[in-house]
Each structure stands twice: as C-alpha cells, then as structure tokens.
Amino acid sequence: MKNMFSIDKKPDIILASQSARRRAILANLGISFKVMVSNADEELDEGTEPSEYVEILSMRKAEAVLNELTSDYASADPLIIASDTVVVCDGKILGKPKDKEDAARMIGMLSGRKHSVISGIAVIYREEAAVSHEVTEVEFRELTEDEILAYISTDEPYDKAGGYGIQDKASVFVRGIHGDYHNVVGLPVFKLFRLLDERFGIGFFQLTSED
C-alpha cells in the first residue's frame, strides 16, 4: 500500500554507506545527498538466507544512522538509504576476500558458472521504514589460472563482495547478466526507486528536480 507523503521540498537524503560505488551511482543520477557511515553490527547467524541476510543488514545500517542523528537534524525528516550486497554461489554467501588465497578461491568458484548478486535496500523517512531486495544473475566465462592469479594481484578484489567488481577489470570475465546491472555494482537502482514510489509516494524526478 502506497503512503503518499506531501513533499513541498526535496528531503535531505542520507546515504548510509562508505562505498564509493554507491556514492557514484546516486551522484550520476543527479541526486544530491550526504554520506553517514553506519557503525551497525554486521554479525548474523551463518544459516541466514541470503535475501534475509541483506535485508536485515540494510535495515540495521539505516537504523544505526537514524539513531546517530542529532535531534535538530532528525526533526528535518531526512530520507535515509542503506544497502548491503552479497554474492551467492552454491548456496554460500561470498563476502569480501580476506587475502589472496581467499580471493583466488572465490574467483575460481565463479569461473565458467552463473551466480547471484543479492542486494538489500532499506529506506527510512518520516518514521516509516521499508526494506526489500534485488537479485541479479551473473555468468562468468571460464577463466585460466593465469587470469585468476593476475586479477588477484590487483587491488580490486579485496573491498568487494565475491572478490570482483563488474564495473572494473573483472568486466572482461562477464559473459552476461540477467537483471539490474547497478545491483551488481552495489546499489539496486530499480528496486530503490520502486520502493520509494510504492511505499512513500516519492517519484524519482521529485528528487532530481531543481528547487
């Protein structure tokens, strides 16, 4: 059910993330926002389903930022956006590699196969909260051992879920994707703006139009 908020001016948008990739996606859409890095607890039971995992962590991040706001800023009704992304292969969640050995293991698992990239997206606005997730299927071509070793020798794998970024050098590994490309980069743009529209009555162009 859609909640139709009356917006007489664009809300202050807070992105609860330190990810440069998420910041770049929003900026490229013409969205003005502030960044607040969440200190949310990211520990969950190992048996948590991936879609539930990313939704829980996304909402934790959004709530942590909300709780850190000063009373004056909180009264201005900022719109808080938070996201969490994982790569899933063989039913296992692949986080950020710990070291070269871990990165090689992950990229080796993905070689020549399809896997899922799942992102949670959470929004808090005017004491209302909503959360959802997006799934994109990605297929890697078969990689040689030399290619894997060369890739893990770069700086790219170590700050990314699954050990790769589709927007960087690993793009040459990707045979194809099915779903939202931006979800693989780290922010599910389609799901975010559907959520804003359907749950809060906020359209994309309301957030990009000039005051």
C-alpha positions as CSV (number, residue, x, y, z in Angstrom):
1,M,0.0,0.0,0.0
2,K,1.4,3.4,-1.0
3,N,1.9,6.1,1.6
4,M,1.5,9.4,-0.2
5,F,3.7,11.9,1.6
6,S,3.3,15.6,0.8
7,I,6.7,16.9,-0.3
8,D,6.9,20.6,-0.5
9,K,10.7,20.5,-0.9
10,K,13.2,17.8,-1.6
11,P,14.2,15.9,1.6
12,D,17.8,15.8,2.7
13,I,19.0,12.4,1.6
14,I,21.5,10.5,3.6
15,L,23.3,7.5,2.1
16,A,24.3,5.2,5.0
17,S,27.3,3.8,3.2
18,Q,31.1,4.3,2.8
19,S,31.0,2.6,-0.6
20,A,32.5,4.8,-3.4
21,R,30.5,2.8,-5.9
22,R,27.1,3.5,-4.2
23,R,28.0,7.2,-4.0
24,A,28.9,7.3,-7.7
25,I,25.6,5.7,-8.7
26,L,23.5,8.2,-6.8
27,A,25.6,11.1,-8.0
28,N,25.4,10.0,-11.6
29,L,21.6,10.1,-11.3
30,G,21.7,13.7,-10.3
31,I,20.7,13.0,-6.7
32,S,22.1,15.3,-4.0
33,F,22.9,13.5,-0.8
34,K,25.1,13.4,2.3
35,V,27.1,10.4,3.5
36,M,27.0,9.0,7.0
37,V,28.9,5.8,7.6
38,S,27.0,3.3,9.8
39,N,28.6,1.5,12.7
40,A,25.9,-1.2,12.6
41,D,26.6,-4.7,13.9
42,E,27.0,-6.9,10.7
43,E,27.1,-10.3,12.5
44,L,24.4,-12.8,11.6
45,D,23.9,-16.5,12.0
46,E,25.6,-18.4,9.3
47,G,22.4,-20.2,8.3
48,T,20.5,-16.9,7.5
49,E,19.1,-17.0,4.0
50,P,20.9,-14.5,1.7
51,S,17.9,-12.4,0.9
52,E,17.0,-12.1,4.6
53,Y,20.7,-11.5,5.4
54,V,20.9,-8.4,3.1
55,E,17.6,-7.0,4.2
56,I,18.5,-7.3,7.9
57,L,21.9,-5.7,7.4
58,S,20.5,-2.9,5.2
59,M,17.9,-2.0,7.8
60,R,20.4,-2.2,10.6
61,K,22.6,0.3,8.7
62,A,19.7,2.7,8.2
63,E,18.5,2.5,11.8
64,A,22.1,3.0,13.1
65,V,22.4,6.2,11.1
66,L,19.0,7.4,12.2
67,N,20.0,6.8,15.9
68,E,23.2,8.8,15.3
69,L,21.4,11.9,14.0
70,T,21.2,15.0,16.3
71,S,17.7,15.9,17.4
72,D,17.7,19.0,15.2
73,Y,18.7,17.1,12.1
74,A,16.3,14.3,12.8
75,S,13.4,16.7,13.1
76,A,14.1,17.8,9.5
77,D,12.9,14.3,8.3
78,P,15.9,13.2,6.3
79,L,15.4,10.3,3.9
80,I,17.9,7.6,4.8
81,I,19.0,5.0,2.3
82,A,21.1,1.9,3.1
83,S,22.1,-1.1,1.2
84,D,24.1,-4.4,1.6
85,T,25.3,-6.6,-1.2
86,V,26.4,-10.3,-1.3
87,V,27.5,-12.7,-4.0
88,V,25.9,-16.2,-3.7
89,C,27.3,-19.3,-5.3
90,D,26.4,-22.9,-4.5
91,G,24.1,-21.5,-1.8
92,K,27.1,-19.9,0.0
93,I,27.4,-16.2,0.7
94,L,30.7,-14.9,-0.6
95,G,31.8,-11.8,1.3
96,K,35.0,-9.7,0.8
97,P,38.1,-11.8,0.4
98,K,40.4,-11.9,3.4
99,D,43.6,-12.4,1.4
100,K,44.9,-13.5,-2.0
101,E,44.2,-17.2,-1.3
102,D,40.6,-16.4,-0.4
103,A,40.2,-14.2,-3.5
104,A,41.6,-17.0,-5.7
105,R,39.1,-19.4,-4.1
106,M,36.2,-17.1,-4.8
107,I,37.1,-16.2,-8.4
108,G,37.8,-19.9,-9.0
109,M,34.3,-20.8,-7.8
110,L,32.7,-18.2,-10.1
111,S,34.7,-19.3,-13.2
112,G,32.6,-20.7,-16.0
113,R,29.4,-20.5,-13.9
114,K,26.4,-18.5,-13.0
115,H,26.0,-16.9,-9.6
116,S,23.6,-14.5,-7.9
117,V,24.2,-11.0,-6.6
118,I,21.7,-10.0,-4.0
119,S,21.4,-6.5,-2.5
120,G,19.1,-5.4,0.3
121,I,17.7,-1.9,0.2
122,A,16.3,-0.1,3.2
123,V,14.7,3.3,3.4
124,I,13.6,5.3,6.5
125,Y,11.6,8.5,6.0
126,R,9.3,10.4,8.4
127,E,9.3,7.5,10.9
128,E,8.3,5.0,8.3
129,A,10.6,2.2,7.2
130,A,10.6,-0.1,4.2
131,V,13.0,-2.8,3.1
132,S,13.3,-5.1,0.1
133,H,16.0,-6.9,-2.0
134,E,17.0,-7.4,-5.6
135,V,18.6,-10.4,-7.3
136,T,20.7,-10.3,-10.5
137,E,22.1,-13.4,-12.2
138,V,25.7,-13.1,-13.5
139,E,27.6,-15.5,-15.7
140,F,31.4,-15.7,-15.8
141,R,33.3,-17.3,-18.7
142,E,35.8,-20.0,-18.0
143,L,39.0,-18.4,-16.6
144,T,42.5,-19.6,-16.8
145,E,44.7,-20.0,-13.8
146,D,47.0,-17.2,-15.1
147,E,44.0,-14.9,-15.4
148,I,42.9,-15.6,-11.8
149,L,46.4,-15.0,-10.5
150,A,46.8,-11.8,-12.5
151,Y,43.4,-10.5,-11.2
152,I,44.0,-11.2,-7.6
153,S,47.4,-9.4,-7.9
154,T,45.5,-6.2,-8.5
155,D,43.8,-4.1,-5.7
156,E,40.3,-4.7,-7.0
157,P,39.1,-7.9,-5.3
158,Y,39.6,-7.0,-1.7
159,D,36.9,-4.5,-1.0
160,K,34.1,-6.2,-3.0
161,A,31.7,-9.0,-2.2
162,G,32.6,-12.1,-4.2
163,G,36.0,-10.6,-4.9
164,Y,35.2,-8.7,-8.1
165,G,33.6,-5.5,-9.4
166,I,31.7,-5.8,-12.6
167,Q,32.5,-2.1,-13.4
168,D,36.3,-2.7,-13.3
169,K,38.8,-5.1,-14.8
170,A,36.5,-8.1,-13.9
171,S,34.1,-6.9,-16.6
172,V,36.1,-8.9,-19.1
173,F,35.1,-12.1,-17.3
174,V,31.4,-11.5,-17.5
175,R,29.6,-13.4,-20.3
176,G,26.2,-11.9,-19.4
177,I,23.8,-10.7,-16.7
178,H,20.1,-11.0,-16.2
179,G,18.7,-8.2,-14.0
180,D,19.7,-4.8,-12.8
181,Y,23.3,-4.0,-13.6
182,H,23.6,-1.4,-10.9
183,N,22.6,-4.1,-8.4
184,V,25.8,-5.9,-9.2
185,V,27.8,-2.7,-8.8
186,G,26.3,-2.3,-5.3
187,L,23.1,-0.3,-5.3
188,P,19.8,-1.7,-6.7
189,V,18.6,1.4,-8.5
190,F,15.4,-0.1,-10.0
191,K,14.3,-1.6,-6.6
192,L,15.2,1.6,-4.7
193,F,13.1,3.9,-6.8
194,R,10.2,1.4,-7.0
195,L,10.3,1.2,-3.2
196,L,10.3,5.0,-2.8
197,D,7.3,5.3,-5.2
198,E,5.2,2.4,-3.9
199,R,5.8,2.8,-0.2
200,F,6.4,6.5,0.2
201,G,4.8,8.1,-2.9
202,I,8.1,9.7,-3.8
203,G,8.9,9.8,-7.5
204,F,12.4,9.8,-9.0
205,F,12.1,13.2,-10.6
206,Q,10.9,14.7,-7.3
207,L,14.3,14.0,-6.0
208,T,16.3,15.3,-9.0
209,S,14.2,18.4,-10.0
210,E,15.6,21.8,-9.1
211,D,14.1,23.5,-6.0
